[in-house]
Each structure stands twice: as C-alpha cells, then as structure tokens.
Amino acid sequence: MRRWWPVVLAAVLIGGGVWFYRARAEDLRLPWQARAPRELGYRSTTVVRGDLVVAVAATGTVQPQAQVDVRSRATGRVIAVYVQEGEPVRKGQVLVQLEDPDARAQADAAVSAVQTARARLAQQEAAYQAMQSQSAAQIRQAQAAMDAARSRLAQLTAGSRPEEIAQAEEAVRSAEADVQLARQNVERVRQLFKDGFVSRQQLDQAEAQVKTSEAQLRSARARLTLVRMGPRSEEIETARAQLRQAEAQLAEARATALQLVTKTQEIAAAHAQLRSAEADLRAASQKLAETRITAPISGIVARRAVEVGTSVIGGLASSGTQVMLLADVTTLQAAVNVDEVDIARIRPQMEVDVTTQDLPGEKFTGTVLRVAPQSVVVNNVVQFPVTIRVDDPQRRLRLGMTVDASFIVARRLNALLVPAEAVKGKEVKAVLVVNGERLVPRVVEVGATDNTLTEIRRGLQEGEVVYLGPARGVQRPRPQQPTSPITPQFRPRTPPSRP
C-alpha cells in the first residue's frame, strides 16, 4: 500500500494543476490556441503610442452665471424703455420709466413737510438755548446778590471789630500825613512861583493836591467815627430786607429754570414730528423711485417684455408685471445631466471639453463647478445635474445653446495603446501576440480605457502585433484545449486524420 501513495499524490497535484489552468484560461477567455493559417484569416493590429482621453459624455444647455427677473413694483403706464434685447446694462441703470405725476406730487409734499418740521425744531432748540443761558445768568446773579446781602447783614449784626477800628484809625493817620505833606509842598511851590522858577499851573496843581488830601482826611475821620459808633438798627433792618429780596430773586430764577423741562418736552415733540415727516418722505421717495425701474445686476438684457404704452401692475416679488430678464454673462455656465452610472466619476474642478453643433469645429474648455447631491428623473432615466463653468472669452456662445460636454476622466499622453477588444480576461488581463503563424498569449497590465482603446502599462512593446479576432465573415473554428498562459509559445494539437 505504501508503494502507491506517491503515485496518488502525483495524480492529485497534476489534476489540481489542470483544474487551476483551465480556470485561469477560461478567465482569460483566449481564442483557440492554434496556428493561425492565413487562409482562415484574422484581424490584428500593431501596438502604437498615442494620446488617450477617457471621457464621460453628457448634453446640456448654456446658461448665465445668474439671471434676474425684473418686475415692476409700481402700477402705471410705460412712457419710456431705454434698453434693447442683447444690450449690456450696469447695476442701477434705469431700464423703464413709468408715469409718475401722483408719486412726484406726494414726494414734493413730503419734502415740504420735512422742511417745515426742521424749521420748527430749529426754532424750539434756539428758544431753549436762549432760555437756558438767561436762566443760568439770572441764577448766578441772584446767588451773588444773596451772598452779598447775607455777608452785609452778618457784618452789621456782629458790630465793629477791633481790627476794623484799628484799620480806620490807621487810615486817619495816613490821611493826616498826606495833608501835612501836601501843605508843605504848596508852600514850597508858592515860594518858587514868586521867584519865577515854576509856572502858575504847577502852583495850582499843588493847591489842588492839598484840597484832595484834606477831603480824604475828612472821609477817613468820618469812617472812624462810624466804626467806633457801630451799626444802627435801621441799617440792620435794611440789610435784612435786602437779604430777603435777594432770596426771593434767587427762588424766582430757579422757578424759571424749571420751565426748561417743558421746553425740553416741546423739543422732543418737534423731533418726533421731524422723524414722522422724514419717514413719509422716504415712503414717497420710494414710490417715486419705483416708477424708475432699474437694473438690479450688471449683465445683458436677455428678454424685454414691455413697450411704450404697456400698462403694468405693481407688486412684491413675483407678483408684479415682468418688464425685463437680465442675465449675468460674466461667466457662462452649462447645465448638463449625467447618467447615474457615470456620476461617481464626476467631481468638482474636473476638466471638461464643451462643443456645440451651432459652432462646428470649435471647442471650449470648462471646469465642473458643482455636482447636485440629488438626482432627477428625465424620461424615466435617473440623472444627476452637473454645472460647468465654460470659458468663452470671445463671447461666441449664446444663452440656451445645446452643448455636448465631455468630462475628462483620464488623459494619457504618449501611451502604449491597443484596441480594447484585444484585451481579454477579468482579473488577469492578457492579449495574443502574433508571432509569425503563432498566437502567443501574454499577460499585460492595463491602465485607462475608453472602451475603444486601452492603455498598456506593462507587457507589450511598441510595434508588436496583437490578435483581434477572426476576419469579418470567417466562421470561427471550434477552439481546442488552451495551454497555460505562462507558456511563451505553443503549437496546436494535430487532429487525427480520418481514414
């Protein structure tokens, strides 16, 4: 029994190898492994280098970057239309003018009301400023008078102090000295006048100085007498009366200041009237402005919906009459729908080639701006909207044109290329290389493909010839057992000859 186990093991290994080879060969789906007699005929091609572009095709239309439906907010009749279709406009430019007699009259009345309210407010504020200044001055004066009266009364009530008596006595002594000095001076000047050394005018001045000094002496002596005698009761009562009068004047001045509160309220009311008038003016100006329909954006006039004499109905948002359709064509866009089987390969910033039958031979470059997250159903086909930014510096494209978009999934330059039908297999890719009259299978590494041409990264060289299939109209023979793809060359099994 032990003698047979090596034989059994070898049979198992050989059977497993055959099974593995058949499975691999079936995966390659190679044609029959035999000679390729020329009388049978077959198609082949040479491995070449070239550029390969893998793209996803879709169709769409040219659209503006943004478009605005301009509608009238005012009701009236069109008296002027300032733009034509296709004409460029700038933001704020007047497009249409409506009749505006009522709106203009209301605006003029509102302007007059604002001017009147402002004048009234200015008058109230000026009166308030004058009253405030006058009241403050009156309060200061009354306060000063009351302080002086209170001080005077305090002095009279307290009587003469020793310091005051001493001060008055000192004033008398000073005045007496001045009189003595003036008398001596006048005697000296008289003598000089007699001798002819001074003029009469100088003598008169010296005599006048004596009289002045004597008057000051009399005043100082009277002041000393009063100080020594002290205040009289009449003076005290007079001082008290003056104090009461000053207090009353201060109270009156303060009461007048309270009237400023009322004046402040009047100013606040004037401010409120002005704000109300300004609000009315803004509303009237808005109504007047609505009769001048302006462009909300810069762009071109895509559609003009009114003519002179057309009656329009005003409204908010989409309820008003349409007058213009503006389109921002600073950057054109193409809106296309991509089939759901291809959408996974589309991503933002992807390069796109854009063409149109309206401009044959011209190609525009584009870039994917955004891919919609939600699909749409068009003719029972699930598709995804894709927005493309199209570069058109010459402004050749027109809004609404139908365009064909080719999303560049892959671009290979100077790559080894073979027809896609030459490559067989699922997991392992292989081709049949034509070597004389033999077909040699060779495993290859493939890259990008557009289902017509396939990039060969490894396994072939430029100039080699690969097998495509039997010639058109030639019936394919029954395939024989394939050999291992690892075998570099093979010969077909020779069928037994019939007797």
C-alpha positions as CSV (number, residue, x, y, z in Angstrom):
1,M,0.0,0.0,0.0
2,R,2.9,2.3,0.8
3,R,4.2,1.9,-2.7
4,W,1.1,3.6,-4.2
5,W,0.9,6.8,-2.2
6,P,3.5,8.7,-4.3
7,V,1.5,7.9,-7.4
8,V,-1.7,9.1,-5.8
9,L,-0.1,12.3,-4.6
10,A,1.3,13.0,-8.1
11,A,-2.1,12.4,-9.7
12,V,-3.7,14.8,-7.2
13,L,-1.1,17.5,-8.0
14,I,-1.5,17.1,-11.7
15,G,-5.3,17.2,-11.5
16,G,-5.2,20.3,-9.4
17,G,-2.8,22.0,-11.8
18,V,-5.0,21.1,-14.8
19,W,-8.1,22.5,-12.9
20,F,-6.3,25.7,-12.0
21,Y,-5.0,26.2,-15.6
22,R,-8.5,25.6,-17.0
23,A,-10.0,28.1,-14.6
24,R,-7.3,30.7,-15.4
25,A,-7.6,30.1,-19.2
26,E,-11.4,30.4,-19.0
27,D,-11.0,33.7,-17.1
28,L,-8.7,35.0,-19.9
29,R,-11.2,33.9,-22.5
30,L,-8.5,33.4,-25.0
31,P,-9.4,32.2,-28.6
32,W,-8.4,28.8,-29.7
33,Q,-4.7,28.1,-29.2
34,A,-3.6,27.0,-32.7
35,R,-1.8,28.2,-35.6
36,A,-3.4,31.0,-37.5
37,P,-3.3,29.8,-41.1
38,R,-3.6,32.8,-43.4
39,E,-6.3,31.1,-45.4
40,L,-8.6,31.2,-42.2
41,G,-8.0,35.0,-42.0
42,Y,-7.8,37.0,-38.8
43,R,-7.7,40.6,-37.7
44,S,-4.7,42.1,-36.0
45,T,-3.2,45.5,-35.1
46,T,0.1,47.0,-34.2
47,V,0.9,48.3,-30.7
48,V,1.4,52.1,-31.1
49,R,2.0,55.1,-29.0
50,G,-0.6,57.9,-28.8
51,D,-2.8,60.1,-26.6
52,L,-5.8,58.6,-24.9
53,V,-8.6,60.6,-23.5
54,V,-11.2,58.9,-21.3
55,A,-14.4,61.0,-21.1
56,V,-18.0,60.8,-19.9
57,A,-20.4,62.4,-22.4
58,A,-23.5,64.4,-21.5
59,T,-25.7,67.0,-23.1
60,G,-27.0,70.3,-21.7
61,T,-27.6,74.0,-22.4
62,V,-25.7,77.2,-22.0
63,Q,-26.9,79.3,-19.0
64,P,-25.8,82.6,-17.4
65,Q,-24.0,82.7,-14.2
66,A,-27.1,84.4,-12.8
67,Q,-30.3,85.8,-14.1
68,V,-32.8,88.1,-12.6
69,D,-36.5,88.5,-13.5
70,V,-37.1,92.3,-13.2
71,R,-40.6,93.1,-12.2
72,S,-42.5,96.3,-11.6
73,R,-43.3,97.3,-8.0
74,A,-45.4,100.3,-9.2
75,T,-48.6,100.4,-11.2
76,G,-48.8,102.6,-14.2
77,R,-48.2,103.0,-17.9
78,V,-44.8,102.7,-19.5
79,I,-43.7,106.0,-21.0
80,A,-40.0,105.1,-21.9
81,V,-37.9,102.0,-22.4
82,Y,-34.2,102.7,-22.5
83,V,-32.6,99.4,-23.5
84,Q,-33.0,96.7,-26.2
85,E,-32.6,92.9,-26.0
86,G,-29.0,91.9,-26.0
87,E,-27.8,95.3,-24.8
88,P,-25.4,95.3,-21.8
89,V,-26.5,97.2,-18.7
90,R,-24.9,98.1,-15.5
91,K,-26.3,97.8,-12.0
92,G,-28.5,100.7,-11.1
93,Q,-29.1,101.7,-14.7
94,V,-32.6,102.9,-15.5
95,L,-34.4,100.4,-17.7
96,V,-38.0,101.6,-17.9
97,Q,-39.8,104.8,-16.8
98,L,-43.5,104.8,-15.7
99,E,-45.9,107.7,-15.4
100,D,-45.3,109.4,-12.0
101,P,-47.5,112.5,-11.5
102,D,-49.1,111.4,-8.3
103,A,-45.9,109.9,-6.9
104,R,-44.0,113.1,-7.7
105,A,-46.6,115.3,-6.0
106,Q,-46.5,113.2,-2.9
107,A,-42.8,113.3,-2.8
108,D,-42.8,117.2,-3.2
109,A,-45.4,117.5,-0.4
110,A,-43.3,115.2,1.8
111,V,-40.2,117.4,1.2
112,S,-42.1,120.5,2.2
113,A,-43.3,118.8,5.4
114,V,-39.8,117.8,6.3
115,Q,-38.5,121.3,5.8
116,T,-41.3,122.7,8.0
117,A,-40.6,120.2,10.7
118,R,-36.9,121.0,10.6
119,A,-37.6,124.8,10.9
120,R,-39.9,124.2,13.8
121,L,-37.3,122.1,15.6
122,A,-34.6,124.7,15.0
123,Q,-36.8,127.4,16.4
124,Q,-37.6,125.3,19.5
125,E,-33.9,124.5,20.1
126,A,-32.9,128.1,19.7
127,A,-35.5,129.3,22.2
128,Y,-34.4,126.6,24.6
129,Q,-30.7,127.6,24.3
130,A,-31.6,131.3,24.9
131,M,-33.8,130.4,27.9
132,Q,-31.2,128.2,29.3
133,S,-28.5,130.8,29.1
134,Q,-30.7,133.5,30.5
135,S,-31.9,131.3,33.4
136,A,-28.3,130.4,34.3
137,A,-27.2,134.1,34.3
138,Q,-30.2,135.0,36.5
139,I,-29.5,132.3,39.0
140,R,-25.8,133.3,39.2
141,Q,-26.7,137.0,39.7
142,A,-29.4,136.2,42.3
143,Q,-27.0,133.9,44.1
144,A,-24.3,136.6,44.2
145,A,-26.7,139.2,45.4
146,M,-28.0,136.9,48.1
147,D,-24.4,136.1,49.3
148,A,-23.5,139.8,49.4
149,A,-26.7,140.7,51.4
150,R,-26.1,137.8,53.8
151,S,-22.5,138.9,54.3
152,R,-23.5,142.6,54.8
153,L,-26.1,141.6,57.4
154,A,-23.6,139.4,59.2
155,Q,-21.2,142.3,59.4
156,L,-23.8,144.7,60.7
157,T,-25.1,142.2,63.3
158,A,-21.7,141.4,64.6
159,G,-20.7,145.2,65.1
160,S,-17.3,146.7,64.6
161,R,-14.4,144.6,65.4
162,P,-11.1,145.9,66.9
163,E,-9.3,145.2,63.7
164,E,-11.8,147.4,61.8
165,I,-11.3,150.2,64.4
166,A,-7.5,149.9,64.1
167,Q,-7.8,149.9,60.4
168,A,-9.9,153.1,60.4
169,E,-7.5,154.8,62.8
170,E,-4.6,153.9,60.6
171,A,-6.5,155.3,57.6
172,V,-6.9,158.6,59.5
173,R,-3.2,158.9,60.4
174,S,-2.3,158.2,56.8
175,A,-4.7,160.9,55.6
176,E,-3.3,163.4,58.1
177,A,0.3,162.7,56.9
178,D,-0.8,163.2,53.3
179,V,-2.4,166.6,54.3
180,Q,0.7,167.7,56.1
181,L,2.9,166.7,53.1
182,A,0.6,168.5,50.6
183,R,0.6,171.7,52.7
184,Q,4.4,171.8,52.9
185,N,4.7,171.1,49.2
186,V,2.3,174.0,48.3
187,E,4.3,176.5,50.5
188,R,7.5,175.5,48.7
189,V,5.8,175.8,45.2
190,R,4.5,179.3,46.2
191,Q,7.9,180.5,47.0
192,L,9.3,179.1,43.8
193,F,6.4,180.8,41.9
194,K,7.3,184.1,43.5
195,D,10.9,183.6,42.5
196,G,9.8,182.8,38.9
197,F,11.1,179.2,38.9
198,V,7.7,177.4,38.4
199,S,4.6,178.2,36.5
200,R,1.2,179.2,37.7
201,Q,-0.1,175.8,36.6
202,Q,2.3,174.0,38.9
203,L,1.1,176.1,41.8
204,D,-2.5,175.3,41.0
205,Q,-1.7,171.6,41.0
206,A,-0.1,171.8,44.4
207,E,-3.0,173.7,45.9
208,A,-5.5,171.1,44.4
209,Q,-3.5,168.3,45.9
210,V,-3.9,170.0,49.4
211,K,-7.7,170.1,48.9
212,T,-7.8,166.4,47.8
213,S,-5.7,165.3,50.8
214,E,-7.9,167.3,53.2
215,A,-11.1,165.7,51.7
216,Q,-9.6,162.2,52.1
217,L,-8.8,163.1,55.7
218,R,-12.3,164.1,56.4
219,S,-13.6,160.9,54.9
220,A,-11.2,158.8,57.0
221,R,-12.3,160.6,60.2
222,A,-16.0,160.1,59.4
223,R,-15.3,156.4,58.7
224,L,-13.5,156.1,62.1
225,T,-16.4,157.8,63.8
226,L,-18.9,155.4,62.3
227,V,-16.8,152.4,63.1
228,R,-16.4,153.5,66.7
229,M,-20.2,154.1,67.0
230,G,-21.2,150.6,65.4
231,P,-24.2,149.8,63.1
232,R,-27.5,151.3,63.7
233,S,-30.8,149.3,63.9
234,E,-32.0,150.9,60.7
235,E,-29.0,149.7,58.8
236,I,-29.5,146.2,60.2
237,E,-33.2,146.1,59.1
238,T,-32.3,147.5,55.7
239,A,-29.7,144.7,55.3
240,R,-32.2,142.1,56.3
241,A,-34.7,143.4,53.8
242,Q,-32.0,143.3,51.1
243,L,-31.3,139.7,52.0
244,R,-35.0,138.7,51.8
245,Q,-35.2,140.4,48.4
246,A,-32.1,138.6,47.1
247,E,-33.5,135.2,48.3
248,A,-36.8,135.9,46.5
249,Q,-35.0,136.8,43.3
250,L,-33.0,133.5,43.6
251,A,-36.1,131.5,44.1
252,E,-37.7,133.2,41.1
253,A,-34.7,132.4,38.9
254,R,-34.8,128.8,39.9
255,A,-38.5,128.6,39.2
256,T,-37.8,129.9,35.8
257,A,-35.3,127.2,35.2
258,L,-38.0,124.6,35.9
259,Q,-39.7,125.8,32.7
260,L,-36.9,124.3,30.7
261,V,-38.3,120.9,31.4
262,T,-41.5,121.9,29.5
263,K,-39.3,123.3,26.7
264,T,-37.4,120.0,26.5
265,Q,-40.7,118.2,26.0
266,E,-41.6,120.6,23.2
267,I,-38.3,119.9,21.6
268,A,-38.9,116.1,21.9
269,A,-42.2,116.5,20.2
270,A,-40.6,118.5,17.4
271,H,-38.1,115.8,16.9
272,A,-40.9,113.2,16.7
273,Q,-42.7,115.3,14.1
274,L,-39.5,115.6,12.1
275,R,-38.9,111.8,12.2
276,S,-42.5,111.2,11.1
277,A,-42.1,113.7,8.2
278,E,-38.8,112.1,7.2
279,A,-40.5,108.6,7.2
280,D,-43.2,110.0,5.0
281,L,-40.6,111.4,2.7
282,R,-38.8,108.1,2.5
283,A,-42.0,106.3,1.6
284,A,-42.9,108.9,-1.0
285,S,-39.4,108.8,-2.5
286,Q,-39.6,105.1,-2.6
287,K,-42.8,105.2,-4.5
288,L,-41.3,107.8,-6.9
289,A,-38.2,105.6,-7.3
290,E,-40.3,102.6,-8.1
291,T,-41.6,104.4,-11.2
292,R,-38.0,104.2,-12.5
293,I,-37.3,100.5,-12.9
294,T,-33.5,100.0,-12.6
295,A,-31.2,97.0,-13.2
296,P,-30.5,95.0,-10.0
297,I,-27.4,93.5,-11.5
298,S,-24.9,94.1,-14.3
299,G,-25.4,91.9,-17.4
300,I,-27.3,91.8,-20.6
301,V,-31.0,92.2,-21.5
302,A,-32.0,88.6,-22.2
303,R,-35.6,89.5,-22.7
304,R,-37.6,92.7,-23.0
305,A,-41.2,92.2,-22.0
306,V,-42.8,95.7,-22.3
307,E,-43.0,98.5,-24.8
308,V,-44.0,102.2,-24.5
309,G,-47.7,102.3,-23.6
310,T,-47.8,99.0,-21.9
311,S,-49.8,99.0,-18.6
312,V,-48.0,97.3,-15.8
313,I,-49.3,96.2,-12.4
314,G,-47.1,96.6,-9.4
315,G,-46.5,94.0,-6.8
316,L,-43.9,92.4,-4.5
317,A,-41.5,89.7,-5.5
318,S,-43.0,87.7,-8.4
319,S,-46.5,89.3,-8.3
320,G,-45.6,92.4,-10.4
321,T,-45.6,92.6,-14.1
322,Q,-42.4,91.3,-15.7
323,V,-40.5,94.0,-17.7
324,M,-37.1,92.6,-18.3
325,L,-35.0,89.4,-17.9
326,L,-31.4,90.2,-17.1
327,A,-28.6,87.7,-17.4
328,D,-25.1,87.9,-15.9
329,V,-22.8,86.6,-18.6
330,T,-19.6,87.5,-17.0
331,T,-19.0,83.7,-16.7
332,L,-21.1,81.3,-18.8
333,Q,-22.3,78.0,-17.4
334,A,-23.5,74.8,-18.9
335,A,-26.2,72.8,-17.1
336,V,-26.0,69.1,-18.1
337,N,-27.5,65.9,-16.7
338,V,-25.1,63.0,-16.2
339,D,-26.3,59.4,-16.1
340,E,-26.2,57.7,-12.7
341,V,-23.8,55.0,-13.9
342,D,-21.2,57.7,-14.7
343,I,-21.8,60.2,-11.9
344,A,-19.4,58.6,-9.5
345,R,-16.5,59.6,-11.8
346,I,-17.5,63.3,-11.9
347,R,-16.0,65.6,-9.3
348,P,-15.7,69.4,-8.9
349,Q,-12.8,71.1,-10.7
350,M,-12.7,68.3,-13.3
351,E,-11.7,69.4,-16.8
352,V,-14.5,69.4,-19.4
353,D,-14.4,69.8,-23.2
354,V,-17.5,71.6,-24.5
355,T,-18.7,71.7,-28.1
356,T,-21.9,72.7,-29.9
357,Q,-23.3,71.8,-33.3
358,D,-24.0,75.5,-33.7
359,L,-20.3,76.3,-33.9
360,P,-18.7,73.3,-35.7
361,G,-15.0,72.8,-35.2
362,E,-14.8,75.0,-32.1
363,K,-14.1,73.6,-28.7
364,F,-14.4,75.3,-25.4
365,T,-12.7,74.4,-22.1
366,G,-14.7,74.1,-18.9
367,T,-14.5,73.1,-15.3
368,V,-17.0,71.3,-13.1
369,L,-18.4,73.8,-10.6
370,R,-20.7,71.6,-8.6
371,V,-22.4,68.2,-8.7
372,A,-26.0,68.0,-7.5
373,P,-26.4,65.7,-4.5
374,Q,-30.0,64.8,-5.5
375,S,-30.9,63.0,-8.7
376,V,-33.6,63.9,-11.2
377,V,-35.6,61.6,-13.4
378,V,-35.7,62.6,-17.1
379,N,-37.7,60.3,-19.4
380,N,-37.6,57.6,-16.8
381,V,-33.8,57.8,-16.6
382,V,-32.1,58.7,-13.3
383,Q,-29.6,61.5,-13.9
384,F,-27.7,64.0,-11.8
385,P,-27.5,67.7,-12.7
386,V,-23.9,69.0,-13.1
387,T,-23.0,72.7,-13.5
388,I,-19.9,73.5,-15.7
389,R,-18.1,76.9,-15.9
390,V,-17.4,77.4,-19.6
391,D,-14.5,79.7,-20.8
392,D,-15.7,81.8,-23.7
393,P,-13.6,84.9,-23.9
394,Q,-14.8,85.7,-27.4
395,R,-18.4,85.6,-26.4
396,R,-19.2,83.0,-29.1
397,L,-21.8,81.0,-27.1
398,R,-25.3,82.1,-26.8
399,L,-27.8,81.5,-23.9
400,G,-29.9,78.4,-24.5
401,M,-27.5,76.8,-26.9
402,T,-27.4,73.0,-26.8
403,V,-23.8,71.8,-25.9
404,D,-22.1,68.4,-25.7
405,A,-19.9,68.1,-22.6
406,S,-17.0,65.6,-22.4
407,F,-15.9,65.1,-18.8
408,I,-12.2,64.3,-18.9
409,V,-11.9,61.3,-16.6
410,A,-8.3,60.4,-17.6
411,R,-5.8,61.8,-20.1
412,R,-2.8,59.7,-21.1
413,L,-0.1,61.2,-23.3
414,N,2.3,59.1,-25.5
415,A,0.9,55.9,-24.0
416,L,1.1,52.4,-25.5
417,L,-2.3,51.7,-27.0
418,V,-4.2,48.7,-28.3
419,P,-7.8,48.2,-29.3
420,A,-10.0,47.4,-26.3
421,E,-11.2,44.2,-28.0
422,A,-7.6,42.8,-28.0
423,V,-7.6,42.6,-24.2
424,K,-9.2,39.6,-22.6
425,G,-9.8,38.4,-19.1
426,K,-11.4,39.8,-15.9
427,E,-9.0,39.6,-13.0
428,V,-6.0,38.8,-15.2
429,K,-5.7,40.7,-18.4
430,A,-3.9,39.2,-21.4
431,V,-3.5,39.6,-25.2
432,L,-2.5,37.3,-28.0
433,V,0.7,38.4,-29.7
434,V,1.1,37.4,-33.3
435,N,4.5,35.7,-33.8
436,G,4.6,34.5,-37.3
437,E,1.9,32.0,-37.6
438,R,1.6,31.5,-33.9
439,L,-0.6,33.3,-31.3
440,V,1.4,33.8,-28.2
441,P,-0.6,34.7,-25.0
442,R,0.9,37.4,-22.9
443,V,-0.3,38.8,-19.5
444,V,-0.4,42.6,-19.5
445,E,-1.1,45.4,-17.1
446,V,-3.7,47.8,-18.4
447,G,-4.4,51.4,-17.5
448,A,-7.1,53.7,-18.7
449,T,-9.6,52.7,-21.4
450,D,-12.4,54.5,-23.3
451,N,-13.8,51.1,-24.4
452,T,-12.3,51.6,-27.8
453,L,-8.6,51.9,-26.9
454,T,-6.9,50.6,-23.9
455,E,-3.6,51.8,-22.3
456,I,-1.0,49.1,-21.8
457,R,1.3,49.9,-18.9
458,R,3.4,46.7,-18.9
459,G,3.7,43.6,-21.0
460,L,3.9,44.9,-24.6
461,Q,6.3,46.9,-26.7
462,E,5.6,49.4,-29.4
463,G,5.5,47.8,-32.8
464,E,4.3,44.3,-31.7
465,V,1.3,42.9,-33.4
466,V,-1.7,41.7,-31.3
467,Y,-4.5,39.5,-32.4
468,L,-8.0,41.0,-32.5
469,G,-10.2,38.2,-33.8
470,P,-11.2,36.3,-36.9
471,A,-11.7,38.2,-40.1
472,R,-15.1,39.5,-40.8
473,G,-17.3,36.8,-42.4
474,V,-14.9,34.0,-41.4
475,Q,-16.5,31.3,-39.2
476,R,-14.5,30.8,-36.1
477,P,-13.2,27.2,-35.7
478,R,-14.0,25.2,-32.7
479,P,-11.4,26.0,-30.0
480,Q,-9.1,23.4,-28.7
481,Q,-7.8,22.9,-25.2
482,P,-5.8,26.0,-24.3
483,T,-2.3,25.9,-22.9
484,S,-1.0,27.7,-19.9
485,P,-0.6,31.5,-20.3
486,I,2.8,31.1,-18.8
487,T,4.0,29.0,-21.8
488,P,5.7,31.5,-24.2
489,Q,4.9,29.6,-27.4
490,F,2.7,26.6,-28.3
491,R,1.6,24.6,-31.2
492,P,-2.0,23.4,-31.7
493,R,-2.6,19.7,-31.3
494,T,-2.7,18.0,-34.7
495,P,-6.1,16.3,-35.1
496,P,-6.0,12.7,-36.1
497,S,-6.5,12.1,-39.8
498,R,-9.6,10.3,-41.0
499,P,-9.2,7.0,-42.8
